[in-house]
Amino acid sequence: MAPGAENRASLLARALLLEGRVDPQKIIAVRHLKAGGRLIPVHFSRNDGGSVAGRAILGAQDTPILDGPDPETVLELLRDVLDGLLLARKSA
């Protein structure tokens, strides 16, 4: 993880928890992706069946979620789709 990224992720997670938007027991990891010239936090949680959900935090009400077998797979999927998604939204 980049220097200071863990601290930024921790601060972001605390801020979201204070707003009551995220259940603190469900987050198992936080990673960041670069897409569309932005650094986008991704919160991971474990689904009941054992799969992993990755929630990309694009904005307060804009959090696309992808499911996969593990966090690495979800990150790869998000890497593949976020640039296109952000570009399509910018063009609209």
N, C-alpha and C positions, 0 to 999 in steps of 0.2 A: 504494500500500500504506500502511496506517496506520503512524504513527510507532512504531518499535520492533518492528513485525511481522516485518520481515526478520530481525532478531536472534533473535526467539523461534523463527522457523521454522528458522533455522540451528542453534540449540541443540537443537531437537527432532530435526532430521535427524541431528545428531551423536550424540545419545543413542540413537536407533534403530540407527544404524550400529554403534555400540559393542556393542549387543546382538546383532548379526549378523542382524537381521531384514530389512534392506534392502540391496540391491546398490548401492553408491555410483555405479556407472556408468550405472544405469538411470534415476535421477531426473533429469528435465529441468526441473522447476519445482515450486514449492510455493506454494499459495494457501490462503486461509482463507475459510470460509463461516460465516455466523451462521444457526443453525437450532436450534429447540427451546431457546432461551435459552443456547446454547453457541457458542463459537467453535471450529470444526472444521477442522483442517488437512487439506488434500487434496494428496497427492503424485502427480505426473504422470510417466509413463514412456512411451517410444515403443515400440509393438508392431512386430514384424517386418514386417508389411504396410504400415507407415507410419501407422496410426491411433494414437490416444493413449488410454492407460488412466489414469483418475483414481481413486485409492484414498483414500476418506474414512476418517480415523483416528478412529473413535468410541471405541475402547478397545483394550487390548492384543491381544485376540483377535477384535475386531469391526471389520473393515475392508471394507465393501462397495466393490466396484469396478465402474465403468461405463466403457465404451469409446465413443469418438466420433472424428470426423475431426480435431478440434483441442481444445486445453485449454478454450477459451471455450465450446464446445458442451457439453463434459462438465460444466463448472461450472454451466451453465444447467440441464442435466438433474438434477444433484445438488440444486440449489436447489429444483427442482420436487418432488423425492421425499423429501428428508431430513426436513422438518418432519412429513410424514405418517408416515414410518417411525418417527421418535422418539416421536411421539404414540401410535402403535399399540403400540409396545414398552412405553411407560409404562402404558398401559391394561391390558396383558396380565398 
